[in-house]
Structures are given as structure tokens and as C-alpha cells.
């Protein structure tokens, strides 16, 4: 079969690199994402302050680094297209006991990249490349392998057909994970009884939950000498960064994003459950995280905006396919990819998406 006649569906815009790579190889790609827009953990949150000003927050991955040459080539391409820029700032750690900053890394030691004007800019651009049809706000309810047609049939949450495809890329581990049922009350869309080896690997991927706190201040937090830092000896906070210091961001207010520790998030989830957290829960989390931030002794003023968000299972704590970089069933042309395959970061997600695209491109060219 000529690649131009092949149709593949990619589920989850976080693997837009995979979708774009397939399209560049002449494969028609339909991307489904239940969210309103692209990005996954690289998404950008749009909020409005009390005075009516729009504020944007990178409330997931704050930046990414690159060590692999294939990924670096992509990043340079994105950089030349204005989608990515280097974030030239100093980072460090804050010792909660001594109340001092330590291990300050000078700019230039490791290049830190960010999307411009938001972390989701990369996914947003890739999702609209020629050959990629992106459908947001569309959740997948079921994948079914049609043996007589040698095709995949995909249905929406309402049972309506979303099309038939020569191959599937399942980029979200929750599409096949038992955790999907715990969160949604529905069975996972992809039944892997035909591939028990893959099912075992995906059954219980350990994850680190996290709460993100988005803050905006009317004035700069001048006592803080760095633009991003980890916390030592804090049971509540693990990370903080000044989001408005990134290239291409509005300077109307100084905006910070704080991440909780995994243990703190697990404690809250154990008390409130895996379902979508209530407004009361998020307000309590926001208060506790901000109190911990104020407790640093850094003279943190009251913010003009404060809101928490929960990442329930976005941060994998294990890598299940480091060498293969994706999970692959050649008979049914099914690839499962994501940072949980390679390494729990943006570069790991990109490498896994490239591997999945390579597997599908090769097999479809032989049909």
C-alpha cells in the first residue's frame, strides 16, 4: 500500500510530534483529543484577573532540556520557526531549614528551552501541519479491531463512529490503563486481550501526582535571586518558577507557578478521591501551598490571583520501554507511546513519538 492511501489515528495531542512525522511521510493522520486544546502536560492555562486582564500560565512542564541529537535537530527547526526559545535564567534550590538559596546554576550550563509564547505552542503548530486533521473536544470511547477488514474502527464516547484506520497510535497511557475506570467510571477504550505482553507492561505504571498553584503578583518578587528553584526539606512544595520571565510572555504582572510534592498530592487524593477535585478542595490546596511559600521567609506578598490545578497521573515514575522507546504490535499496527516509555520528561515523550512514527511508516509502506 502506498503511504498516501494509509490512514492513522493518533489519540492525544501530546504526541503531536508523532502525528506530524507520520504526515511528513505521506500518511493521512486524524488526531483526537478530549481536551479543548493541544499540549497535555505542555498545555497553557488561560485565566482572568479581577481587573479583567488575561493571564497565561505554563502550569505543567516549566521547560525542557535536550541531550539526543535527533530531538536537538527538531528543536533547532522549531527555534528557527519561532516556536521555541532558550530560557536564559539562573536556577537553584531553596533550603527550607536554613532559609537560604543553594546550588545556584549559572545560565549556560544546560540549555533550557520553552515554547513561545507558551509551552503549548509546539503542539499547537504541529497539530495543524499539512496532512494532520486535529479534532479537539472529541473523546475516544472504543477501539475495535476488524479482522475481516484488517482495519481499526474507532468510536466516540457517544458510540458514534469516528472512522476506520490502518493504524493506531495510543499516546495516552490512560487509554489502556485500569486507572481509566477509576477516574471515569468507564472501561478503557482499548482492550489489550489480544496483546497480553503489552497489557502487563501497561497495567500498573506508577505515577507521581502533583498540584500546581498559579500565582500573579502586582510587583516583582525581588528577594528571590533566581527564576526557578526546587525546595529542599519541604513536605508541601517541590518546585517554583517565574513564568512571566520566559521569552514572549506578557510582563503585565509577575506570574509564578508552584508544584507540590508527590507525597502531598497523594495525601490529598487519598482523602478526596481520583475524580475531578471540587472547588473547595482546590481552594484548600491553594491556601496550603501558598502558606508554605510564604513560610520561606522571602517576604512573599499577597497575590492578585491564586488558583490550583491537579495533575492526577501526568508524571510517570517508571520507564517501561527504554530500548524500544514505544510499545508495538506489528500484526495490528498498534503503537503505544509516551514519556512513560522512555523517560518522564518532554524529550522522552518526543523520542517515543518518533519511534512510534517510524514503526508505522515502515509497516504501512510494506502493505
C-alpha positions in Angstrom: 0.0 0.0 0.0 1.2 3.5 -0.8 1.6 5.6 2.3 -0.6 8.2 0.8 -3.5 5.8 0.9 -2.9 4.9 4.6 -4.9 6.4 7.4 -3.7 6.5 11.0 -5.3 7.9 14.2 -3.3 9.4 17.0 -5.1 9.8 20.3 -3.8 12.7 22.5 -2.2 15.9 21.2 0.7 15.4 23.5 2.2 13.2 20.8 1.8 15.8 18.0 5.4 15.0 17.1 4.4 11.5 16.1 1.4 12.8 14.1 3.5 15.4 12.3 6.2 12.9 11.4 3.7 10.4 10.0 2.2 13.2 7.9 5.6 14.2 6.6 5.9 10.6 5.4 2.7 10.9 3.3 0.4 9.2 5.8 -3.0 10.8 6.5 -3.4 11.4 10.2 -6.5 12.1 12.3 -5.8 13.3 15.8 -8.4 13.0 18.5 -8.1 14.8 21.9 -10.8 15.1 24.6 -9.3 18.4 25.8 -10.2 21.8 24.4 -6.8 22.4 23.0 -3.4 20.8 22.4 -0.5 20.3 24.8 -1.2 17.7 27.5 1.4 18.4 30.2 2.8 21.1 28.0 -0.6 22.9 27.9 -1.1 26.5 28.9 -3.7 27.8 31.3 -5.7 30.9 30.4 -7.1 32.8 33.4 -8.5 36.3 34.1 -7.6 38.5 37.0 -10.1 40.5 39.0 -9.3 43.6 37.0 -10.1 41.8 33.8 -6.6 41.2 32.5 -5.8 37.9 30.8 -3.1 35.8 32.3 -1.4 32.8 30.8 0.4 30.1 32.8 2.6 27.1 31.9 1.3 25.1 34.7 2.8 21.7 33.6 6.3 21.3 32.3 8.1 24.6 33.0 10.9 24.0 30.4 12.8 21.1 28.8 16.3 20.1 28.0 17.8 18.1 25.2 20.5 15.5 25.0 19.5 13.5 22.0 20.7 14.6 18.5 17.5 13.7 16.7 15.5 15.7 19.2 18.0 18.6 19.0 17.5 18.7 15.2 13.8 19.1 15.8 14.3 21.8 18.4 16.5 23.8 16.1 13.9 23.6 13.4 11.2 24.8 15.9 13.6 27.5 17.1 14.1 28.8 13.6 10.4 28.9 13.1 9.8 30.9 16.3 8.1 28.1 18.2 10.9 27.6 20.7 13.4 29.9 22.5 16.1 29.4 25.1 15.2 30.5 28.6 18.3 32.1 29.8 18.0 32.3 33.6 19.6 31.0 36.7 18.1 28.2 38.6 18.8 26.9 42.1 17.4 25.2 45.3 16.0 26.6 48.4 16.8 25.0 51.8 13.7 25.2 53.9 15.7 24.7 57.1 18.4 27.3 56.7 16.1 29.5 54.6 18.9 30.1 52.0 19.3 29.5 48.3 21.9 26.9 47.4 23.3 25.2 44.3 22.6 28.2 42.1 23.3 27.1 38.5 24.5 29.9 36.2 22.9 30.4 32.9 24.6 28.5 30.1 25.4 25.3 32.0 22.4 23.4 30.4 20.2 25.0 27.8 16.6 25.3 28.9 14.0 25.5 26.1 10.5 26.8 26.3 7.6 27.1 23.8 6.8 30.7 22.6 4.5 32.3 23.5 3.5 29.3 25.6 4.7 25.7 26.2 1.7 24.5 24.1 2.9 26.4 21.0 4.9 23.4 19.7 1.9 21.0 19.9 -0.4 23.7 18.6 1.7 24.2 15.5 2.4 20.5 14.8 -1.3 19.6 15.2 -2.1 21.9 12.2 0.6 20.7 9.9 -0.4 19.6 6.4 -1.7 16.0 6.5 -2.9 16.2 10.1 -6.6 16.7 10.9 -7.0 17.6 14.6 -10.3 17.2 16.4 -10.4 18.6 19.9 -13.1 18.1 22.4 -13.6 14.6 21.0 -13.0 11.7 23.4 -12.5 8.1 22.1 -14.9 5.6 23.6 -13.7 2.4 21.9 -11.1 0.9 19.6 -12.2 -2.2 17.8 -10.0 -4.4 15.5 -12.0 -5.5 12.4 -10.3 -8.8 11.5 -12.2 -9.1 8.2 -11.2 -5.7 7.0 -7.7 -5.6 8.6 -8.6 -2.2 10.0 -9.2 -0.4 13.2 -12.7 1.0 13.9 -12.8 4.0 16.3 -15.9 5.2 18.1 -16.6 8.3 20.2 -17.9 8.4 23.8 -21.4 8.5 22.4 -20.9 5.4 20.4 -20.8 7.2 17.0 -18.2 6.1 14.5 -15.1 8.3 14.2 -13.7 6.4 11.3 -11.7 3.3 10.2 -7.9 3.4 10.2 -4.9 1.3 9.1 -3.0 2.0 12.3 -3.5 3.4 15.8 -1.2 5.5 18.0 -2.4 5.5 21.6 -0.4 8.2 23.2 -2.2 8.3 26.5 -1.4 5.5 28.9 -4.9 6.0 30.4 -6.5 4.8 27.2 -5.5 1.3 28.2 -4.8 1.6 31.9 -7.2 0.2 34.6 -6.8 3.7 36.2 -9.0 5.0 33.4 -12.0 3.1 35.0 -11.2 4.5 38.5 -11.3 8.1 37.2 -14.1 7.9 34.6 -16.2 5.0 35.7 -16.0 3.6 32.1 -13.9 0.7 30.8 -10.6 1.7 29.0 -11.3 2.3 25.3 -8.6 -0.1 24.2 -8.9 -3.8 25.1 -5.5 -5.4 25.0 -6.5 -9.0 25.5 -5.0 -9.7 22.0 -1.6 -8.5 23.3 -1.1 -9.8 26.8 2.6 -8.8 26.9 1.7 -5.2 26.3 -1.2 -5.3 28.7 1.1 -6.5 31.5 3.6 -3.6 30.9 0.8 -1.0 31.0 -1.3 -2.5 33.8 0.2 -0.5 36.7 2.6 2.2 35.6 3.5 4.1 38.8 2.7 7.8 38.7 3.5 10.8 40.7 0.5 13.1 41.2 1.1 16.8 41.6 -0.8 20.0 42.3 0.2 23.2 40.5 -0.5 26.6 42.1 -0.7 29.6 39.7 0.1 32.9 41.3 0.2 36.5 40.0 1.7 39.5 41.8 1.5 43.2 41.1 5.2 43.6 41.7 8.3 41.5 41.2 9.4 39.1 44.0 12.8 40.8 44.3 14.0 38.8 47.3 14.2 35.7 45.1 17.6 35.7 43.2 16.6 33.0 40.7 13.8 32.5 38.3 13.2 28.8 39.1 14.1 26.6 42.1 13.5 23.3 43.8 12.7 23.0 47.5 14.7 21.1 50.0 13.1 19.7 53.2 9.5 20.8 52.3 6.7 18.4 52.7 4.4 20.5 50.5 6.4 22.2 47.7 8.9 20.7 45.3 9.3 23.5 42.6 8.7 27.1 41.8 9.4 29.2 38.7 8.7 32.7 37.4 6.5 32.0 34.4 6.5 35.6 33.2 10.3 35.7 32.9 10.2 33.4 29.9 10.6 34.7 26.4 7.5 36.0 24.7 5.4 36.3 27.9 3.4 39.3 29.0 5.0 41.5 31.6 1.7 42.9 32.9 2.1 41.1 36.1 4.7 38.8 37.7 3.4 35.2 37.5 4.7 32.2 39.3 3.9 28.5 39.2 4.5 26.3 42.2 4.4 22.5 42.1 3.6 20.3 45.1 5.5 17.3 46.3 4.1 13.9 45.1 3.5 12.9 48.8 1.4 16.0 49.5 -0.7 15.3 46.4 -1.1 11.6 47.3 -2.4 12.6 50.7 -5.0 15.0 49.3 -6.1 12.4 46.7 -6.4 9.7 49.4 -8.8 12.0 51.2 -10.8 13.3 48.2 -10.6 10.5 45.5 -9.3 10.3 41.9 -12.3 12.1 40.4 -12.1 15.7 39.4 -11.4 17.7 42.5 -14.1 20.1 43.9 -13.6 23.8 44.0 -13.4 23.5 47.8 -10.6 21.0 47.6 -8.6 23.2 45.1 -9.1 26.3 47.3 -7.8 24.4 50.3 -4.8 23.2 48.3 -4.1 26.7 47.1 -4.2 28.0 50.6 -1.8 25.4 52.0 0.7 25.6 49.1 0.7 29.4 49.3 1.2 29.3 53.1 4.2 27.1 52.6 5.6 29.6 50.0 5.1 32.4 52.5 6.8 30.3 55.1 10.1 30.6 53.3 10.8 33.9 54.9 11.2 35.5 51.5 8.7 38.3 52.2 6.1 36.9 49.7 3.2 39.4 49.4 -0.4 38.5 48.9 -1.1 37.7 45.2 -3.6 39.4 43.0 -4.5 36.0 41.6 -4.3 32.5 43.1 -5.6 29.2 41.7 -4.7 25.5 42.0 -4.8 22.7 39.4 -4.4 19.0 39.9 -2.2 16.7 37.7 -3.6 13.4 38.8 -1.4 11.0 36.9 0.7 13.1 34.5 4.1 12.4 35.8 5.2 8.7 35.3 7.6 7.3 37.9 8.9 4.5 35.7 10.0 3.8 32.1 8.7 0.7 30.5 10.4 0.6 27.1 13.7 2.4 27.3 15.3 0.5 24.5 12.3 0.1 22.1 11.1 3.6 23.0 7.5 2.6 22.3 5.2 -0.4 22.7 4.4 -2.0 19.3 2.1 -4.7 18.0 3.1 -5.3 14.4 0.1 -7.6 13.5 -2.5 -5.0 14.3 -0.3 -1.9 13.6 -0.8 -0.5 17.1 1.8 1.8 18.7 1.6 3.0 22.3 4.0 5.8 23.1 4.7 8.5 25.7 7.2 9.7 28.2 6.3 6.6 30.3 8.1 4.5 27.7 11.5 6.3 27.6 11.9 8.9 30.4 9.5 11.1 32.3 10.2 14.4 30.5 9.5 16.2 27.3 12.5 14.8 25.5 11.4 11.3 26.4 7.9 11.9 25.0 9.4 13.2 21.7 11.7 10.2 21.4 8.8 7.8 22.0 6.6 9.6 19.4 9.4 9.4 16.8 9.8 5.7 17.5 6.1 5.1 17.0 6.0 7.0 13.8 9.0 5.1 12.5 7.3 1.7 13.2 4.1 2.7 11.5 5.7 4.3 8.5 7.8 1.2 7.9 5.0 -1.3 8.2 2.5 0.7 6.1 5.0 1.0 3.3 5.0 -2.8 3.1 1.3 -3.3 2.8 
